[in-house]
Amino acid sequence: MAFLTAAEVVAHPAYKHLDWKLPPTSSATVPVAGKRRGGPINLYYEIHGHGPKKLVFIMGLMAAHGDWKRQTKFFGHDKADEYSVLVFDNRGVGKSDKPISYYSTSEMAQDALDLLTSIGWLDLSAPPKRDLNVVGASMGGMISQEVAMLIPDRLASLTLCCTAPRVERTAPFLENLRERAQMFIPRNIDHELNRLAHSLFPDDFLAQPDDEYDDPEKNFPTRRDRFAAGRLRKLEDTEGFTKKGFLMQIVACNFHHKSAAQLKELGDKVGRERIAVLHGTVDRMLTFHHGELLNKEIGEGILYKVWEGSGHMLPWEKESEFNQLVDELVRRCN
């Protein structure tokens, strides 16, 4: 199937409607990581909604707070009376600082705890209270595992999506990382867009008509074209999405490691009835094998949801089902 070229995507009328208008309830940049952790490092965050249920979304490699827009709208706007949604940019991406230093998922988890403390959602001096619902995707799922190890008795629920306890069978993963790195050197950009789209989504999803808006004039011909538009918009933001930040986050992904014993401990302390692991069978970025590892090593009793034929971007590809699953888990666990 012929998709739009990069030039055609940018020239398409839908390109100017790419960004959703989701005004936050509050937003700011706050310092995290004291001097002992190489700080201060400024993290940008937004809170959407004003409900009692606290949802914390943690994004993946070179993804920013806006990449949770489908969840932000559902939980923080459509259900604003029920939920308060926190989305933020990890160190190395978006509106947050991008220091050249050693990045690890454990350090980035501590960043998240510092942020939660700063906004008043976490008080480690107070008796434990299970009122935080954490959702992490890809690298964000790795960070979420570290968060769960740090504050297991503060979590009401934990959702780990298209992620891994450690990277095994690394050849496809490293190949996909090289593809992403090449996006910052736009040689043969159309070829790279197609390769990256293929690594993140199943081919049948990419070929489907774009249905983002009810108004057809605001839609691209296909979902692949919408994905390409999002990637090209990020390339335009040379301050928010940098090769430096990308490489630092790769280090965090590559060195993330949770053993079977650590995952069992995570399940014991958080409570398996509070944990969901979600994965697609044709995930070409972090293969289905990694979801199987999490399911096996956290242990029996978790909610393990497998989407046959789905790829790495479940919060988009399975938007309605994903949102409903998280909603039901949070309701049950709160």
N, C-alpha and C positions, 0 to 999 in steps of 0.2 A: 504494500500500500504506500502511495506517495504522500508524504507529510510536507507541511510548509517548511521552507528554508528559514534560517535565522532571520534573514532580511525580510522575508514575507511575514513572519510572526510579528516583528517590531512594527511593520507598516500596517498590520491588520487593525481594523477599528476596535476590536476587542482589547487590544493591548492597553489602551488608556483606562479600561475598566478593570484592570488586573487586581488592584488592591481593594480589599473589602473595607467598608467603613464601619469599624467596630470601636467606637470611642470607649476608652477605659473609664472605670469608676475612679481610679487613681493611678498615677504612674510617677516614677522617679528613678534616679540613679543613686545607689547607696554604696559605700565602701564595705568590702568584705576582706577577709584574709589579713590579719595583722602582720607586723614586721617579721614574726617568726615563720610566717608562711609566704614571705616575699611580697606582702602587700604594702599599702592598701591597693586593692583592685576594685574598680568601680563596675558594678553590675547594674544593667538596666532592667526594670521590671514593670509589669502592668498588672493591676487587679481589675477583673471584670465581674460585676454582680455584687450583691450585698447580702446574700443568704447565709445561713448558719453552717452549711456544709462546706468545708475547706478542701479545695482541689488544687493540687500542685502538679503542673505539667512540666516535664523535663525533656528537652529536645535532644536530637542526635547530632552527628557530625556535620558541621557547617550549616546547621539549621538554626533559625532564630525564632523569637517568640511568635512572630506572625505566621509561622508554619503550623501552628496549632489553631488556625482560624476556624476550622470546621468544628472543633471542640469548644473554642472560646465562644462562638456564637450560640451553640446549643446549650452549654452549661451556664455561661456568664451573661447571656442576653435573653435567650428564650426562657431560661429557668433562673433568672437573676434573683428572684425572691427566695430561691432554695439554695443556690450555690454562690460562693465567692471563689473565683478562679484566679490563680496566680500563674502567669507565664513570664519567662525571663530569658535573657540572652546569657548563655554560658560565657565564661572567660574565653576570649579568642574569636568572638563572632558578634555581628550586629552592632548594637550601640554600647556594648560592654567593652572594657579594656582588653587589649591583646598583648600582654607582656611576653617578652621572650624569656621563657623559663621552662622548667620541667613541669609538664601537665600530667596529672594522673586522675583517674576517676575518683579516687579517694579524696584528693584535694578539691576536685570540683563538687563532690558531695558536701565537703565542709563549707565550700562557698555557699551552697544552697542552704545549709543550716544557719550560717551567718546572716543570710538574707532573711530567712524565716524569723530569726530572732529580731532583726532590725525592724521588720514590719509588725511585730507583735504577735505572730502566729506560733511562736515557740518560746517557751521559758524553761530552760533546763534547770533552773533553781526551784521550780514548782513541782509538786507531785506529778507523776506521769499521768497523762490523759490522752486517750486514743481519739484524736480529732483531726488528724491529717490524713488525707487520701492522696497518695502519690502515684502518678502515671508516668512511666518513662518509655521512650521509643528508641530503639537502636543504641547508640552511645548513651542516650538518656536513660535507657534501661539498665545499662552498666552502672551509671551514676546512681540510679535508684536503688540498685542492690547495695551499694555502699551506704546510702542514706539509711536503708533498712538495718544494716549492721550497726550503725551508729545510734539510732533511736528506735529500736524495734518496738518498745512499749509506748511510743507516741503515735504509731500508725494505726488508723482505723482500717485502711485497705492499701494494697500494693498491686499495681498492674504493670507487668513487664511485657512489653510488646516488641516483637521482631528483634530480639536482642540475644545476648549470649553470656554465659558465665566466664568464658574465656574463648579465644579464637582458636579453633582447631581446623585442620585441613585448609591452611591459609592461602593456598594458591589463588582461588577465585577471589577471596577477599582482597588480597594485595593487588590483584589485577584491577579490581574495581576502584581501589584507592588511586591507582595510577591514572585511571580514566578521569576521576574527579580532579586530580592535580592538573591534568592537561587542560581542564576547563579554564584555568587561569592563564593559559598561554593559547589563545584562541586560533590555533592552526587547524584548518579544516573544521570549523566550528560545527557545521551540520553533521559531520560524521561523529563528532564527539557527543553531540546532543542525542543522536540516535543510540549510541552505545550506552550512554548513561541511563537513558530512559529504559532500555532493555534490561539493565542490571537492577532496576528498582521496581519495575512493573511487569506483569504478564502481558504478552503481546496482544491478547484479545481486549484487555482493558484499554491499552493505548489506542487501539483502532476504533473504539466506541466514540460516537458523537459527543462533543462537549455539551454539557447540560448545566453549567454553573449558574446561569441566569435564566429566568423565564423569557426575557427579551432575547430573541435569537441574534440580534445585531451585536450583543455583548459577548457572544460565544465564539470560540474558535471552531474550525471544522472538526477537530478531534481532541480527545483528552491528551494525547501526546503533544499536540500543539500548545495546549494550556501549560503542560509541564515545561515545555521548552521556553515558553514566555516567562515563567517563574525563574528559571535558571538564568535567562538573559537579563532579567531585571536585577538579579543579584550581581551579575558581572558588571553591570553599570554602577553598582554601589562599591566603588573601589576602597572606601574606608571601612565599610561594614563587613565585607567578605574579602579577606586577604589571603594570599598564599602563606604568609607567616602564621596566621591564626590556624589555617587548615593543617599545616604541618605539626603545630603544637598539639592540636586535638588528635591527630593520627597517633602520636606518641601515647596519649591517654588510652586510646582504643587498643593499641597493640599490646600494652602492658597490663591491661585489665585481666585479673585472674581471681576467680573464686573457685576453690576446691569443692569436692563433693561434701567434705566435712563442714566447710563453711556454709554451704547452701542448706545442709540439714539443720545447722544451728539457726540460720535465718528463718527457716520454716518453723522451728521449735519456738523461737522467741516472738516472731510476728504473729504466728498462728496461721496454719495452712488454710483454714476456712476464710482467711482475709486476703489470700493471694490468688491472682490470676496470671497465667502465662498464655500469651497469644502469639501465634505464628502462622505463616503461610507456607504451603508445601513447595512453592516454586520461588521462594526467596533466594535471589541470586547474590545478595550482598552478604547476609549472615544466614547461611543455609539452614534448612529445616532441622538438620542434625543438632543445631545449637538449641532450638526450642525443645527438642527431645531430651537433651542434657538437663536443661532447667527442670523440666517436668519430673524426670527420674530422680535427680539429686536433691531437689527441694522436698520431694516425697509425696506420697499418696495423701489426698485430701484437698489439694489445691484445685482451682477451676482451670482446666487446661482446654483451651479452645483452639482448634485447628481449622484453618480455612483452606480447603482443597483448591488448588489452582491459583492461589493468591500469592502476591509478591511481598516486597519489603515495606510498602507504604500503606499499611492497613488503615491508619486513621483517615486516609483519603479514599482508598479503594473500597473499603468496607465501612464507610462513614456512618451510616445509620445503624448498622449492626454493632459497630464498635462503640458508638455513643450509648446505645441502649444497654450493652453489656456493662460498661463502666457505671452507668446510672444505677442499674440493678445491684451491682456489687456494693456501691457506696451506700445505697438505701439499706441493704441487708446488714452491712457491717457498722453502720452508725446507729 
